[in-house]
């Protein structure tokens, strides 16, 4: 079940890549590896923290005809 919308996914990729770049360029702190979590949640489309807090940024698919 997905709970991360398209705009949210794009932002996660941008911020994730930025944080990972900070590991190699800039302050070079290990905090930049948090970017991997952002990239992973963007690729999968699911964020456990969103589920914990009941947040959903993706649209709910309309019911399909012929299914009960």
PQR file with spaces between the fields and no chain letter, atoms N, CA, C, O and H, PARSE charges and radii, in Angstrom:
ATOM       1  N    UNK     1       0.844   -1.173    0.000 -0.4000 1.5000
ATOM       2  CA   UNK     1       0.000    0.000    0.000 -0.0000 2.0000
ATOM       3  C    UNK     1       0.893    1.242    0.000  0.5500 1.7000
ATOM       4  O    UNK     1       1.781    1.385    0.841 -0.5500 1.4000
ATOM       5  N    UNK     2       0.650    2.106   -0.929 -0.4000 1.5000
ATOM       6  CA   UNK     2       1.464    3.310   -1.047 -0.0000 2.0000
ATOM       7  C    UNK     2       0.831    4.458   -0.281  0.5500 1.7000
ATOM       8  O    UNK     2      -0.392    4.590   -0.224 -0.5500 1.4000
ATOM       9  H    UNK     2      -0.071    1.990   -1.612  0.4000 1.0000
ATOM      10  N    UNK     3       1.691    5.292    0.311 -0.4000 1.5000
ATOM      11  CA   UNK     3       1.177    6.458    1.026 -0.0000 2.0000
ATOM      12  C    UNK     3       2.004    7.709    0.724  0.5500 1.7000
ATOM      13  O    UNK     3       1.849    8.730    1.393 -0.5500 1.4000
ATOM      14  H    UNK     3       2.684    5.185    0.264  0.4000 1.0000
ATOM      15  N    UNK     4       2.880    7.634   -0.278 -0.4000 1.5000
ATOM      16  CA   UNK     4       3.724    8.773   -0.659 -0.0000 2.0000
ATOM      17  C    UNK     4       3.341    9.181   -2.078  0.5500 1.7000
ATOM      18  O    UNK     4       3.439    8.383   -3.010 -0.5500 1.4000
ATOM      19  H    UNK     4       3.006    6.805   -0.822  0.4000 1.0000
ATOM      20  N    UNK     5       2.903   10.437   -2.233 -0.4000 1.5000
ATOM      21  CA   UNK     5       2.469   10.940   -3.529 -0.0000 2.0000
ATOM      22  C    UNK     5       3.619   11.349   -4.432  0.5500 1.7000
ATOM      23  O    UNK     5       4.783   11.305   -4.034 -0.5500 1.4000
ATOM      24  H    UNK     5       2.823   11.085   -1.476  0.4000 1.0000
ATOM      25  N    UNK     6       3.284   11.745   -5.649 -0.4000 1.5000
ATOM      26  CA   UNK     6       4.275   12.065   -6.674 -0.0000 2.0000
ATOM      27  C    UNK     6       5.155   13.248   -6.291  0.5500 1.7000
ATOM      28  O    UNK     6       6.379   13.158   -6.381 -0.5500 1.4000
ATOM      29  H    UNK     6       2.339   11.780   -5.973  0.4000 1.0000
ATOM      30  N    UNK     7       4.564   14.332   -5.873 -0.4000 1.5000
ATOM      31  CA   UNK     7       5.353   15.514   -5.498 -0.0000 2.0000
ATOM      32  C    UNK     7       6.244   15.181   -4.307  0.5500 1.7000
ATOM      33  O    UNK     7       7.409   15.576   -4.261 -0.5500 1.4000
ATOM      34  H    UNK     7       3.569   14.405   -5.800  0.4000 1.0000
ATOM      35  N    UNK     8       5.694   14.462   -3.359 -0.4000 1.5000
ATOM      36  CA   UNK     8       6.456   14.047   -2.183 -0.0000 2.0000
ATOM      37  C    UNK     8       7.641   13.173   -2.587  0.5500 1.7000
ATOM      38  O    UNK     8       8.731   13.312   -2.031 -0.5500 1.4000
ATOM      39  H    UNK     8       4.747   14.141   -3.396  0.4000 1.0000
ATOM      40  N    UNK     9       7.439   12.280   -3.542 -0.4000 1.5000
ATOM      41  CA   UNK     9       8.518   11.408   -4.017 -0.0000 2.0000
ATOM      42  C    UNK     9       9.633   12.214   -4.675  0.5500 1.7000
ATOM      43  O    UNK     9      10.814   11.955   -4.440 -0.5500 1.4000
ATOM      44  H    UNK     9       6.554   12.166   -3.993  0.4000 1.0000
ATOM      45  N    UNK    10       9.262   13.176   -5.487 -0.4000 1.5000
ATOM      46  CA   UNK    10      10.272   14.008   -6.149 -0.0000 2.0000
ATOM      47  C    UNK    10      11.093   14.775   -5.116  0.5500 1.7000
ATOM      48  O    UNK    10      12.318   14.845   -5.215 -0.5500 1.4000
ATOM      49  H    UNK    10       8.303   13.386   -5.678  0.4000 1.0000
ATOM      50  N    UNK    11      10.415   15.347   -4.132 -0.4000 1.5000
ATOM      51  CA   UNK    11      11.126   16.084   -3.081 -0.0000 2.0000
ATOM      52  C    UNK    11      12.046   15.166   -2.282  0.5500 1.7000
ATOM      53  O    UNK    11      13.147   15.567   -1.905 -0.5500 1.4000
ATOM      54  H    UNK    11       9.419   15.290   -4.052  0.4000 1.0000
ATOM      55  N    UNK    12      11.603   13.945   -2.024 -0.4000 1.5000
ATOM      56  CA   UNK    12      12.440   12.995   -1.299 -0.0000 2.0000
ATOM      57  C    UNK    12      13.704   12.649   -2.095  0.5500 1.7000
ATOM      58  O    UNK    12      14.784   12.525   -1.517 -0.5500 1.4000
ATOM      59  H    UNK    12      10.708   13.620   -2.330  0.4000 1.0000
ATOM      60  N    UNK    13      13.576   12.494   -3.394 -0.4000 1.5000
ATOM      61  CA   UNK    13      14.745   12.193   -4.230 -0.0000 2.0000
ATOM      62  C    UNK    13      15.715   13.368   -4.214  0.5500 1.7000
ATOM      63  O    UNK    13      16.920   13.176   -4.054 -0.5500 1.4000
ATOM      64  H    UNK    13      12.699   12.595   -3.864  0.4000 1.0000
ATOM      65  N    UNK    14      15.198   14.580   -4.380 -0.4000 1.5000
ATOM      66  CA   UNK    14      16.062   15.769   -4.403 -0.0000 2.0000
ATOM      67  C    UNK    14      16.790   15.938   -3.069  0.5500 1.7000
ATOM      68  O    UNK    14      18.007   16.117   -3.041 -0.5500 1.4000
ATOM      69  H    UNK    14      14.219   14.735   -4.511  0.4000 1.0000
ATOM      70  N    UNK    15      16.047   15.880   -1.970 -0.4000 1.5000
ATOM      71  CA   UNK    15      16.672   16.048   -0.652 -0.0000 2.0000
ATOM      72  C    UNK    15      17.575   14.865   -0.302  0.5500 1.7000
ATOM      73  O    UNK    15      18.614   15.041    0.334 -0.5500 1.4000
ATOM      74  H    UNK    15      15.058   15.734   -1.992  0.4000 1.0000
ATOM      75  N    UNK    16      17.181   13.669   -0.715 -0.4000 1.5000
ATOM      76  CA   UNK    16      18.000   12.496   -0.457 -0.0000 2.0000
ATOM      77  C    UNK    16      19.345   12.581   -1.154  0.5500 1.7000
ATOM      78  O    UNK    16      20.381   12.305   -0.549 -0.5500 1.4000
ATOM      79  H    UNK    16      16.337   13.525   -1.232  0.4000 1.0000
ATOM      80  N    UNK    17      19.334   12.962   -2.426 -0.4000 1.5000
ATOM      81  CA   UNK    17      20.591   13.112   -3.167 -0.0000 2.0000
ATOM      82  C    UNK    17      21.443   14.242   -2.596  0.5500 1.7000
ATOM      83  O    UNK    17      22.670   14.146   -2.557 -0.5500 1.4000
ATOM      84  H    UNK    17      18.492   13.186   -2.918  0.4000 1.0000
ATOM      85  N    UNK    18      20.788   15.307   -2.156 -0.4000 1.5000
ATOM      86  CA   UNK    18      21.519   16.422   -1.543 -0.0000 2.0000
ATOM      87  C    UNK    18      22.207   15.972   -0.260  0.5500 1.7000
ATOM      88  O    UNK    18      23.375   16.292   -0.039 -0.5500 1.4000
ATOM      89  H    UNK    18      19.792   15.385   -2.188  0.4000 1.0000
ATOM      90  N    UNK    19      21.500   15.241    0.579 -0.4000 1.5000
ATOM      91  CA   UNK    19      22.093   14.760    1.827 -0.0000 2.0000
ATOM      92  C    UNK    19      23.241   13.787    1.570  0.5500 1.7000
ATOM      93  O    UNK    19      24.263   13.833    2.255 -0.5500 1.4000
ATOM      94  H    UNK    19      20.551   14.981    0.399  0.4000 1.0000
ATOM      95  N    UNK    20      23.073   12.909    0.585 -0.4000 1.5000
ATOM      96  CA   UNK    20      24.145   11.969    0.264 -0.0000 2.0000
ATOM      97  C    UNK    20      25.364   12.720   -0.271  0.5500 1.7000
ATOM      98  O    UNK    20      26.500   12.359    0.038 -0.5500 1.4000
ATOM      99  H    UNK    20      22.243   12.872    0.028  0.4000 1.0000
ATOM     100  N    UNK    21      25.135   13.751   -1.064 -0.4000 1.5000
ATOM     101  CA   UNK    21      26.252   14.551   -1.585 -0.0000 2.0000
ATOM     102  C    UNK    21      27.016   15.218   -0.445  0.5500 1.7000
ATOM     103  O    UNK    21      28.230   15.398   -0.537 -0.5500 1.4000
ATOM     104  H    UNK    21      24.213   14.044   -1.316  0.4000 1.0000
ATOM     105  N    UNK    22      26.321   15.586    0.625 -0.4000 1.5000
ATOM     106  CA   UNK    22      26.987   16.214    1.767 -0.0000 2.0000
ATOM     107  C    UNK    22      27.954   15.267    2.480  0.5500 1.7000
ATOM     108  O    UNK    22      28.856   15.714    3.188 -0.5500 1.4000
ATOM     109  H    UNK    22      25.334   15.440    0.700  0.4000 1.0000
ATOM     110  N    UNK    23      27.762   13.962    2.292 -0.4000 1.5000
ATOM     111  CA   UNK    23      28.690   13.002    2.890 -0.0000 2.0000
ATOM     112  C    UNK    23      30.054   13.106    2.211  0.5500 1.7000
ATOM     113  O    UNK    23      31.092   12.945    2.854 -0.5500 1.4000
ATOM     114  H    UNK    23      27.029   13.599    1.717  0.4000 1.0000
ATOM     115  N    UNK    24      30.042   13.378    0.908 -0.4000 1.5000
ATOM     116  CA   UNK    24      31.278   13.408    0.136 -0.0000 2.0000
ATOM     117  C    UNK    24      31.828   14.821   -0.041  0.5500 1.7000
ATOM     118  O    UNK    24      33.040   15.017   -0.129 -0.5500 1.4000
ATOM     119  H    UNK    24      29.200   13.510    0.386  0.4000 1.0000
ATOM     120  N    UNK    25      30.927   15.803   -0.093 -0.4000 1.5000
ATOM     121  CA   UNK    25      31.324   17.193   -0.306 -0.0000 2.0000
ATOM     122  C    UNK    25      30.740   18.013    0.836  0.5500 1.7000
ATOM     123  O    UNK    25      29.595   17.781    1.226 -0.5500 1.4000
ATOM     124  H    UNK    25      29.942   15.644   -0.022  0.4000 1.0000
ATOM     125  N    UNK    26      31.459   18.925    1.360 -0.4000 1.5000
ATOM     126  CA   UNK    26      30.921   19.769    2.429 -0.0000 2.0000
ATOM     127  C    UNK    26      31.357   19.302    3.799  0.5500 1.7000
ATOM     128  O    UNK    26      32.521   18.954    3.998 -0.5500 1.4000
ATOM     129  H    UNK    26      32.389   19.114    1.043  0.4000 1.0000
ATOM     130  N    UNK    27      30.423   19.290    4.760 -0.4000 1.5000
ATOM     131  CA   UNK    27      30.808   18.983    6.141 -0.0000 2.0000
ATOM     132  C    UNK    27      31.238   17.530    6.353  0.5500 1.7000
ATOM     133  O    UNK    27      31.893   17.229    7.351 -0.5500 1.4000
ATOM     134  H    UNK    27      29.478   19.572    4.599  0.4000 1.0000
ATOM     135  N    UNK    28      30.890   16.639    5.453 -0.4000 1.5000
ATOM     136  CA   UNK    28      31.265   15.220    5.506 -0.0000 2.0000
ATOM     137  C    UNK    28      30.904   14.565    6.834  0.5500 1.7000
ATOM     138  O    UNK    28      31.733   13.912    7.467 -0.5500 1.4000
ATOM     139  H    UNK    28      30.358   16.884    4.643  0.4000 1.0000
ATOM     140  N    UNK    29      29.665   14.750    7.239 -0.4000 1.5000
ATOM     141  CA   UNK    29      29.177   14.117    8.463 -0.0000 2.0000
ATOM     142  C    UNK    29      28.346   12.887    8.094  0.5500 1.7000
ATOM     143  O    UNK    29      27.785   12.831    7.000 -0.5500 1.4000
ATOM     144  H    UNK    29      28.991   15.281    6.725  0.4000 1.0000
ATOM     145  N    UNK    30      28.262   11.914    8.982 -0.4000 1.5000
ATOM     146  CA   UNK    30      27.475   10.716    8.695 -0.0000 2.0000
ATOM     147  C    UNK    30      25.970   10.967    8.609  0.5500 1.7000
ATOM     148  O    UNK    30      25.237   10.102    8.129 -0.5500 1.4000
ATOM     149  H    UNK    30      28.718   11.959    9.870  0.4000 1.0000
ATOM     150  N    UNK    31      25.495   12.116    9.057 -0.4000 1.5000
ATOM     151  CA   UNK    31      24.066   12.432    8.969 -0.0000 2.0000
ATOM     152  C    UNK    31      23.572   12.430    7.530  0.5500 1.7000
ATOM     153  O    UNK    31      22.378   12.248    7.292 -0.5500 1.4000
ATOM     154  H    UNK    31      26.090   12.818    9.447  0.4000 1.0000
ATOM     155  N    UNK    32      24.449   12.626    6.583 -0.4000 1.5000
ATOM     156  CA   UNK    32      24.049   12.633    5.175 -0.0000 2.0000
ATOM     157  C    UNK    32      23.502   11.304    4.707  0.5500 1.7000
ATOM     158  O    UNK    32      22.770   11.253    3.718 -0.5500 1.4000
ATOM     159  H    UNK    32      25.419   12.774    6.776  0.4000 1.0000
ATOM     160  N    UNK    33      23.842   10.221    5.397 -0.4000 1.5000
ATOM     161  CA   UNK    33      23.356    8.901    4.991 -0.0000 2.0000
ATOM     162  C    UNK    33      21.859    8.746    5.212  0.5500 1.7000
ATOM     163  O    UNK    33      21.265    7.776    4.741 -0.5500 1.4000
ATOM     164  H    UNK    33      24.437   10.262    6.199  0.4000 1.0000
ATOM     165  N    UNK    34      21.244    9.679    5.914 -0.4000 1.5000
ATOM     166  CA   UNK    34      19.787    9.659    6.051 -0.0000 2.0000
ATOM     167  C    UNK    34      19.142    9.807    4.672  0.5500 1.7000
ATOM     168  O    UNK    34      17.998    9.403    4.462 -0.5500 1.4000
ATOM     169  H    UNK    34      21.727   10.467    6.296  0.4000 1.0000
ATOM     170  N    UNK    35      19.885   10.386    3.750 -0.4000 1.5000
ATOM     171  CA   UNK    35      19.398   10.518    2.376 -0.0000 2.0000
ATOM     172  C    UNK    35      19.054    9.183    1.747  0.5500 1.7000
ATOM     173  O    UNK    35      18.183    9.119    0.880 -0.5500 1.4000
ATOM     174  H    UNK    35      20.814   10.715    3.921  0.4000 1.0000
ATOM     175  N    UNK    36      19.721    8.108    2.165 -0.4000 1.5000
ATOM     176  CA   UNK    36      19.394    6.777    1.647 -0.0000 2.0000
ATOM     177  C    UNK    36      17.981    6.361    2.031  0.5500 1.7000
ATOM     178  O    UNK    36      17.283    5.713    1.252 -0.5500 1.4000
ATOM     179  H    UNK    36      20.429    8.159    2.869  0.4000 1.0000
ATOM     180  N    UNK    37      17.566    6.736    3.231 -0.4000 1.5000
ATOM     181  CA   UNK    37      16.208    6.415    3.670 -0.0000 2.0000
ATOM     182  C    UNK    37      15.193    7.168    2.806  0.5500 1.7000
ATOM     183  O    UNK    37      14.169    6.614    2.407 -0.5500 1.4000
ATOM     184  H    UNK    37      18.133    7.263    3.864  0.4000 1.0000
ATOM     185  N    UNK    38      15.493    8.434    2.526 -0.4000 1.5000
ATOM     186  CA   UNK    38      14.594    9.218    1.679 -0.0000 2.0000
ATOM     187  C    UNK    38      14.502    8.625    0.276  0.5500 1.7000
ATOM     188  O    UNK    38      13.415    8.549   -0.297 -0.5500 1.4000
ATOM     189  H    UNK    38      16.325    8.884    2.850  0.4000 1.0000
ATOM     190  N    UNK    39      15.638    8.205   -0.279 -0.4000 1.5000
ATOM     191  CA   UNK    39      15.623    7.600   -1.615 -0.0000 2.0000
ATOM     192  C    UNK    39      14.854    6.279   -1.617  0.5500 1.7000
ATOM     193  O    UNK    39      14.092    6.000   -2.542 -0.5500 1.4000
ATOM     194  H    UNK    39      16.521    8.266    0.187  0.4000 1.0000
ATOM     195  N    UNK    40      15.054    5.484   -0.598 -0.4000 1.5000
ATOM     196  CA   UNK    40      14.365    4.199   -0.522 -0.0000 2.0000
ATOM     197  C    UNK    40      12.852    4.386   -0.423  0.5500 1.7000
ATOM     198  O    UNK    40      12.096    3.707   -1.118 -0.5500 1.4000
ATOM     199  H    UNK    40      15.674    5.711    0.153  0.4000 1.0000
ATOM     200  N    UNK    41      12.411    5.297    0.430 -0.4000 1.5000
ATOM     201  CA   UNK    41      10.967    5.520    0.570 -0.0000 2.0000
ATOM     202  C    UNK    41      10.375    6.129   -0.698  0.5500 1.7000
ATOM     203  O    UNK    41       9.209    5.890   -1.013 -0.5500 1.4000
ATOM     204  H    UNK    41      13.025    5.849    0.994  0.4000 1.0000
ATOM     205  N    UNK    42      11.164    6.910   -1.424 -0.4000 1.5000
ATOM     206  CA   UNK    42      10.678    7.465   -2.692 -0.0000 2.0000
ATOM     207  C    UNK    42      10.522    6.368   -3.742  0.5500 1.7000
ATOM     208  O    UNK    42       9.549    6.362   -4.495 -0.5500 1.4000
ATOM     209  H    UNK    42      12.111    7.105   -1.168  0.4000 1.0000
ATOM     210  N    UNK    43      11.478    5.443   -3.792 -0.4000 1.5000
ATOM     211  CA   UNK    43      11.404    4.362   -4.779 -0.0000 2.0000
ATOM     212  C    UNK    43      10.247    3.402   -4.479  0.5500 1.7000
ATOM     213  O    UNK    43       9.550    2.967   -5.395 -0.5500 1.4000
ATOM     214  H    UNK    43      12.268    5.448   -3.180  0.4000 1.0000
ATOM     215  N    UNK    44      10.046    3.078   -3.225 -0.4000 1.5000
ATOM     216  CA   UNK    44       9.013    2.127   -2.840 -0.0000 2.0000
ATOM     217  C    UNK    44       7.628    2.784   -2.827  0.5500 1.7000
ATOM     218  O    UNK    44       6.627    2.132   -3.123 -0.5500 1.4000
ATOM     219  H    UNK    44      10.612    3.431   -2.480  0.4000 1.0000
ATOM     220  N    UNK    45       7.577    4.068   -2.485 -0.4000 1.5000
ATOM     221  CA   UNK    45       6.297    4.769   -2.407 -0.0000 2.0000
ATOM     222  C    UNK    45       5.601    4.586   -1.080  0.5500 1.7000
ATOM     223  O    UNK    45       4.414    4.887   -0.951 -0.5500 1.4000
ATOM     224  H    UNK    45       8.391    4.597   -2.245  0.4000 1.0000
ATOM     225  N    UNK    46       6.330    4.094   -0.089 -0.4000 1.5000
ATOM     226  CA   UNK    46       5.747    3.848    1.230 -0.0000 2.0000
ATOM     227  C    UNK    46       6.678    4.404    2.297  0.5500 1.7000
ATOM     228  O    UNK    46       7.888    4.181    2.259 -0.5500 1.4000
ATOM     229  H    UNK    46       7.294    3.850   -0.195  0.4000 1.0000
ATOM     230  N    UNK    47       6.100    5.135    3.254 -0.4000 1.5000
ATOM     231  CA   UNK    47       6.864    5.697    4.368 -0.0000 2.0000
ATOM     232  C    UNK    47       6.250    5.190    5.674  0.5500 1.7000
ATOM     233  O    UNK    47       5.103    5.506    5.987 -0.5500 1.4000
ATOM     234  H    UNK    47       5.117    5.316    3.285  0.4000 1.0000
ATOM     235  N    UNK    48       7.024    4.393    6.444 -0.4000 1.5000
ATOM     236  CA   UNK    48       6.485    3.883    7.709 -0.0000 2.0000
ATOM     237  C    UNK    48       6.068    4.989    8.679  0.5500 1.7000
ATOM     238  O    UNK    48       5.089    4.823    9.407 -0.5500 1.4000
ATOM     239  H    UNK    48       7.957    4.136    6.190  0.4000 1.0000
ATOM     240  N    UNK    49       6.783    6.104    8.705 -0.4000 1.5000
ATOM     241  CA   UNK    49       6.424    7.209    9.603 -0.0000 2.0000
ATOM     242  C    UNK    49       5.077    7.804    9.204  0.5500 1.7000
ATOM     243  O    UNK    49       4.288    8.179   10.072 -0.5500 1.4000
ATOM     244  H    UNK    49       7.579    6.239    8.113  0.4000 1.0000
ATOM     245  N    UNK    50       4.802    7.896    7.905 -0.4000 1.5000
ATOM     246  CA   UNK    50       3.505    8.399    7.460 -0.0000 2.0000
ATOM     247  C    UNK    50       2.388    7.482    7.959  0.5500 1.7000
ATOM     248  O    UNK    50       1.342    7.956    8.401 -0.5500 1.4000
ATOM     249  H    UNK    50       5.443    7.591    7.200  0.4000 1.0000
ATOM     250  N    UNK    51       2.610    6.190    7.887 -0.4000 1.5000
ATOM     251  CA   UNK    51       1.584    5.255    8.344 -0.0000 2.0000
ATOM     252  C    UNK    51       1.362    5.383    9.850  0.5500 1.7000
ATOM     253  O    UNK    51       0.228    5.337   10.326 -0.5500 1.4000
ATOM     254  H    UNK    51       3.459    5.805    7.527  0.4000 1.0000
ATOM     255  N    UNK    52       2.444    5.543   10.584 -0.4000 1.5000
ATOM     256  CA   UNK    52       2.355    5.682   12.030 -0.0000 2.0000
ATOM     257  C    UNK    52       1.513    6.899   12.424  0.5500 1.7000
ATOM     258  O    UNK    52       0.728    6.838   13.370 -0.5500 1.4000
ATOM     259  H    UNK    52       3.365    5.581   10.198  0.4000 1.0000
ATOM     260  N    UNK    53       1.685    8.009   11.688 -0.4000 1.5000
ATOM     261  CA   UNK    53       0.959    9.245   11.998 -0.0000 2.0000
ATOM     262  C    UNK    53      -0.319    9.420   11.183  0.5500 1.7000
ATOM     263  O    UNK    53      -1.008   10.429   11.332 -0.5500 1.4000
ATOM     264  H    UNK    53       2.323    8.059   10.919  0.4000 1.0000
ATOM     265  N    UNK    54      -0.643    8.462   10.329 -0.4000 1.5000
ATOM     266  CA   UNK    54      -1.882    8.533    9.550 -0.0000 2.0000
ATOM     267  C    UNK    54      -1.839    9.538    8.417  0.5500 1.7000
ATOM     268  O    UNK    54      -2.876   10.073    8.027 -0.5500 1.4000
ATOM     269  H    UNK    54      -0.083    7.642   10.207  0.4000 1.0000
ATOM     270  N    UNK    55      -0.653    9.805    7.881 -0.4000 1.5000
ATOM     271  CA   UNK    55      -0.491   10.769    6.790 -0.0000 2.0000
ATOM     272  C    UNK    55      -0.501   10.019    5.468  0.5500 1.7000
ATOM     273  O    UNK    55       0.037    8.916    5.369 -0.5500 1.4000
ATOM     274  H    UNK    55       0.190    9.370    8.199  0.4000 1.0000
ATOM     275  N    UNK    56      -1.107   10.613    4.461 -0.4000 1.5000
ATOM     276  CA   UNK    56      -1.135   10.022    3.117 -0.0000 2.0000
ATOM     277  C    UNK    56      -1.075   11.168    2.113  0.5500 1.7000
ATOM     278  O    UNK    56      -1.965   12.017    2.091 -0.5500 1.4000
ATOM     279  H    UNK    56      -1.543   11.509    4.541  0.4000 1.0000
ATOM     280  N    UNK    57      -0.031   11.200    1.280 -0.4000 1.5000
ATOM     281  CA   UNK    57       0.102   12.281    0.308 -0.0000 2.0000
ATOM     282  C    UNK    57      -0.235   11.836   -1.111  0.5500 1.7000
ATOM     283  O    UNK    57      -0.188   12.648   -2.035 -0.5500 1.4000
ATOM     284  H    UNK    57       0.692   10.510    1.298  0.4000 1.0000
ATOM     285  N    UNK    58      -0.576   10.557   -1.302 -0.4000 1.5000
ATOM     286  CA   UNK    58      -0.954   10.111   -2.640 -0.0000 2.0000
ATOM     287  C    UNK    58      -2.473   10.032   -2.732  0.5500 1.7000
ATOM     288  O    UNK    58      -3.176    9.914   -1.728 -0.5500 1.4000
ATOM     289  H    UNK    58      -0.614    9.898   -0.551  0.4000 1.0000
ATOM     290  N    UNK    59      -2.941   10.100   -3.936 -0.4000 1.5000
ATOM     291  CA   UNK    59      -4.374   10.034   -4.162 -0.0000 2.0000
ATOM     292  C    UNK    59      -4.868    8.611   -3.956  0.5500 1.7000
ATOM     293  O    UNK    59      -4.156    7.646   -4.234 -0.5500 1.4000
ATOM     294  H    UNK    59      -2.371   10.196   -4.751  0.4000 1.0000
ATOM     295  N    UNK    60      -6.082    8.496   -3.473 -0.4000 1.5000
ATOM     296  CA   UNK    60      -6.685    7.184   -3.311 -0.0000 2.0000
ATOM     297  C    UNK    60      -7.300    6.809   -4.663  0.5500 1.7000
ATOM     298  O    UNK    60      -8.055    7.577   -5.261 -0.5500 1.4000
ATOM     299  H    UNK    60      -6.660    9.280   -3.247  0.4000 1.0000
ATOM     300  N    UNK    61      -6.951    5.603   -5.123 -0.4000 1.5000
ATOM     301  CA   UNK    61      -7.451    5.150   -6.427 -0.0000 2.0000
ATOM     302  C    UNK    61      -8.968    4.949   -6.362  0.5500 1.7000
ATOM     303  O    UNK    61      -9.490    4.386   -5.400 -0.5500 1.4000
ATOM     304  H    UNK    61      -6.338    4.980   -4.638  0.4000 1.0000
ATOM     305  N    UNK    62      -9.676    5.426   -7.418 -0.4000 1.5000
ATOM     306  CA   UNK    62     -11.125    5.222   -7.433 -0.0000 2.0000
ATOM     307  C    UNK    62     -11.432    3.743   -7.609  0.5500 1.7000
ATOM     308  O    UNK    62     -10.647    3.016   -8.218 -0.5500 1.4000
ATOM     309  H    UNK    62      -9.252    5.884   -8.200  0.4000 1.0000
ATOM     310  N    UNK    63     -12.572    3.286   -7.080 -0.4000 1.5000
ATOM     311  CA   UNK    63     -12.912    1.867   -7.235 -0.0000 2.0000
ATOM     312  C    UNK    63     -13.080    1.516   -8.705  0.5500 1.7000
ATOM     313  O    UNK    63     -13.633    2.294   -9.483 -0.5500 1.4000
ATOM     314  H    UNK    63     -13.209    3.876   -6.585  0.4000 1.0000
ATOM     315  N    UNK    64     -12.593    0.333   -9.076 -0.4000 1.5000
ATOM     316  CA   UNK    64     -12.690   -0.091  -10.465 -0.0000 2.0000
ATOM     317  C    UNK    64     -14.029   -0.763  -10.703  0.5500 1.7000
ATOM     318  O    UNK    64     -14.568   -1.445   -9.831 -0.5500 1.4000
ATOM     319  H    UNK    64     -12.144   -0.299   -8.445  0.4000 1.0000
ATOM     320  N    UNK    65     -14.556   -0.555  -11.911 -0.4000 1.5000
ATOM     321  CA   UNK    65     -15.844   -1.157  -12.265 -0.0000 2.0000
ATOM     322  C    UNK    65     -15.704   -2.673  -12.362  0.5500 1.7000
ATOM     323  O    UNK    65     -14.702   -3.180  -12.866 -0.5500 1.4000
ATOM     324  H    UNK    65     -14.118   -0.001  -12.619  0.4000 1.0000
ATOM     325  N    UNK    66     -16.709   -3.387  -11.879 -0.4000 1.5000
ATOM     326  CA   UNK    66     -16.696   -4.833  -11.970 -0.0000 2.0000
ATOM     327  C    UNK    66     -16.084   -5.529  -10.777  0.5500 1.7000
ATOM     328  O    UNK    66     -16.134   -6.756  -10.691 -0.5500 1.4000
ATOM     329  H    UNK    66     -17.523   -2.974  -11.470  0.4000 1.0000
ATOM     330  N    UNK    67     -15.510   -4.784   -9.855 -0.4000 1.5000
ATOM     331  CA   UNK    67     -14.938   -5.393   -8.661 -0.0000 2.0000
ATOM     332  C    UNK    67     -15.803   -5.085   -7.449  0.5500 1.7000
ATOM     333  O    UNK    67     -16.346   -3.988   -7.325 -0.5500 1.4000
ATOM     334  H    UNK    67     -15.469   -3.787   -9.925  0.4000 1.0000
ATOM     335  N    UNK    68     -15.921   -6.027   -6.591 -0.4000 1.5000
ATOM     336  CA   UNK    68     -16.738   -5.830   -5.386 -0.0000 2.0000
ATOM     337  C    UNK    68     -15.897   -5.508   -4.210  0.5500 1.7000
ATOM     338  O    UNK    68     -16.418   -5.311   -3.112 -0.5500 1.4000
ATOM     339  H    UNK    68     -15.480   -6.919   -6.693  0.4000 1.0000
